[in-house]
Amino acid sequence: QVQLVESGGGLVQPGGSLRLSCAASGSIFSINAMAWYRQSPGKQRELVATITSGGSTNYADFVKGRFTISRNNAENTVYLQMNSLKPEDTAVFYCNAAIRPRYVSAILDFWGQGTQVTVSS
């Protein structure tokens, strides 16, 4: 069984910062790309940032220069450092990872349960 558990969400004032974490655990053989998505009320889930196992990153235009994705491969963890937060960043943030579980010869897509980020004064 593989699971992703996010943490670090909360309430922050505009201009503030938060750091999200997502730890993968269970019977894991390897982890390929990891990513963060977000979903605001009434909107579709959208990609925020991705990071490959080698550390290459990509960002959505709306977070470039403000958010930084990173990972610790030894701990199967991905992070999202969010700076200069805006009210429009308010959303549930989800962790996503492409994982090959042990004893399974396929790469599967896993999601965390989501963590709420609210940016408000």
SEDREN-323371 format. One record per residue (C-alpha): x, y negated, z. Coordinates in pm, 1 decimal. Each point is the difference from the previous one (the first is absolute). Layout:
residues N
+----------+----------+----------+
|        u |        v |        w |
+----------+----------+----------+
|        X |        Y |        Z |
...
+----------+----------+----------+
This chain:
residues 121
+----------+----------+----------+
|        u |        v |        w |
+----------+----------+----------+
|      0.0 |      0.0 |      0.0 |
|    133.9 |   -340.8 |   -100.6 |
|   -124.2 |   -328.1 |    137.0 |
|     83.4 |   -368.3 |    -25.6 |
|    -53.6 |   -220.2 |    303.6 |
|     11.3 |   -378.7 |    -28.7 |
|     57.8 |   -249.4 |    277.2 |
|     72.4 |   -368.5 |     44.6 |
|   -317.2 |   -168.8 |   -115.9 |
|   -175.7 |   -270.0 |    195.5 |
|   -106.6 |   -361.9 |     14.3 |
|    247.0 |   -268.6 |   -102.1 |
|    -23.6 |   -371.2 |    -72.9 |
|     61.1 |   -135.7 |   -349.9 |
|    371.3 |    -28.1 |    -64.3 |
|     76.0 |    277.6 |    245.0 |
|    162.8 |    338.4 |    -46.9 |
|    -83.1 |    364.2 |     56.8 |
|    190.2 |    322.5 |    -58.5 |
|   -191.9 |    311.0 |    -98.5 |
|    141.4 |    348.5 |     43.2 |
|   -108.9 |    330.6 |   -146.4 |
|    145.3 |    330.2 |    113.7 |
|    -43.8 |    321.4 |   -192.5 |
|     -0.4 |    320.8 |    200.0 |
|    -73.4 |    367.6 |    -37.2 |
|    128.5 |    266.8 |   -233.9 |
|    189.0 |   -224.4 |   -241.8 |
|    252.1 |    121.0 |   -255.2 |
|     63.7 |   -336.1 |   -164.2 |
|   -150.2 |   -345.5 |    -43.1 |
|     11.9 |   -183.3 |   -329.6 |
|   -145.5 |   -348.0 |    -38.7 |
|   -171.4 |   -172.1 |    289.3 |
|   -228.6 |   -298.6 |    -23.4 |
|   -229.1 |   -241.3 |    176.5 |
|   -347.6 |    -86.3 |   -125.7 |
|   -262.0 |   -230.1 |    142.6 |
|   -375.6 |    -36.2 |    -22.2 |
|   -193.7 |   -311.5 |     88.8 |
|   -376.7 |      4.9 |     63.8 |
|   -189.5 |     22.0 |   -326.5 |
|    315.1 |     58.1 |   -203.7 |
|    170.9 |    300.6 |   -148.7 |
|    310.8 |    144.5 |    155.7 |
|    306.6 |   -166.4 |   -152.1 |
|    367.7 |     83.9 |    -11.8 |
|    222.8 |   -220.7 |    214.7 |
|    348.1 |    152.3 |    -31.0 |
|    180.7 |    320.7 |    -87.3 |
|    337.2 |    148.2 |     83.1 |
|    168.1 |    303.0 |   -153.5 |
|    202.4 |    257.2 |    191.1 |
|    309.0 |   -179.1 |   -128.3 |
|   -115.1 |   -336.0 |    132.4 |
|   -119.2 |   -173.5 |   -317.4 |
|   -289.0 |   -232.4 |     72.8 |
|   -286.4 |   -166.6 |   -181.5 |
|   -246.2 |   -258.7 |    125.1 |
|   -334.5 |   -139.6 |   -101.1 |
|     30.7 |   -359.0 |   -113.2 |
|   -213.3 |   -124.1 |    288.1 |
|    254.6 |    117.5 |    261.1 |
|    331.1 |    -62.0 |   -177.0 |
|    233.2 |   -200.7 |    217.9 |
|   -212.9 |     56.1 |    311.0 |
|    -14.7 |    376.4 |     56.4 |
|    284.1 |    252.2 |     11.5 |
|    -40.3 |    376.3 |    -25.0 |
|    268.7 |    228.6 |    139.7 |
|     35.8 |    360.9 |    109.8 |
|    199.8 |    224.5 |    225.8 |
|     34.8 |    331.7 |   -178.4 |
|    145.9 |    175.1 |    303.8 |
|   -313.4 |    -84.5 |    197.3 |
|   -250.7 |     31.7 |   -288.3 |
|   -119.1 |   -351.0 |     72.3 |
|    -92.8 |   -295.5 |   -218.8 |
|    -31.9 |   -357.5 |    118.5 |
|   -163.3 |   -316.8 |   -126.2 |
|    135.6 |   -325.9 |    136.1 |
|   -257.1 |   -271.0 |    -63.5 |
|    100.5 |   -364.8 |     35.7 |
|   -180.8 |   -326.4 |    -75.6 |
|   -333.0 |    173.6 |     36.1 |
|   -308.2 |   -163.4 |   -146.8 |
|   -369.0 |     46.0 |     83.7 |
|    -45.8 |    168.7 |   -337.5 |
|    241.0 |    272.3 |    113.8 |
|   -268.2 |    120.1 |    241.5 |
|    -67.5 |    362.9 |    -87.2 |
|     32.8 |    359.3 |    107.3 |
|    349.8 |    110.7 |    -99.3 |
|     53.5 |    361.2 |   -104.3 |
|    319.2 |    201.2 |    -26.7 |
|     37.3 |    236.1 |   -295.1 |
|    267.2 |    259.2 |    -72.4 |
|     76.1 |    259.4 |   -263.6 |
|    105.1 |    300.7 |    203.6 |
|    101.8 |    354.4 |    -78.4 |
|   -110.8 |    205.9 |    298.7 |
|    197.6 |    304.1 |    105.3 |
|   -118.6 |    321.6 |   -166.9 |
|   -180.5 |   -198.6 |   -270.6 |
|    155.4 |    -36.4 |   -344.2 |
|   -176.8 |   -323.4 |    -80.1 |
|     18.1 |   -366.9 |     93.4 |
|   -318.5 |   -115.5 |    167.2 |
|   -140.5 |   -343.8 |     75.0 |
|    -56.0 |    -83.1 |    366.5 |
|   -165.4 |   -299.7 |    165.5 |
|      4.8 |   -143.0 |    347.5 |
|   -312.4 |    -98.5 |    189.3 |
|     57.7 |   -372.5 |    -44.5 |
|     87.6 |   -283.2 |    235.1 |
|   -185.6 |   -329.6 |     20.9 |
|    187.4 |   -324.0 |    -61.5 |
|   -190.6 |   -319.7 |     75.6 |
|    147.9 |   -341.1 |    -74.6 |
|   -199.7 |   -271.4 |    170.6 |
|     42.4 |   -305.1 |    218.5 |
+----------+----------+----------+
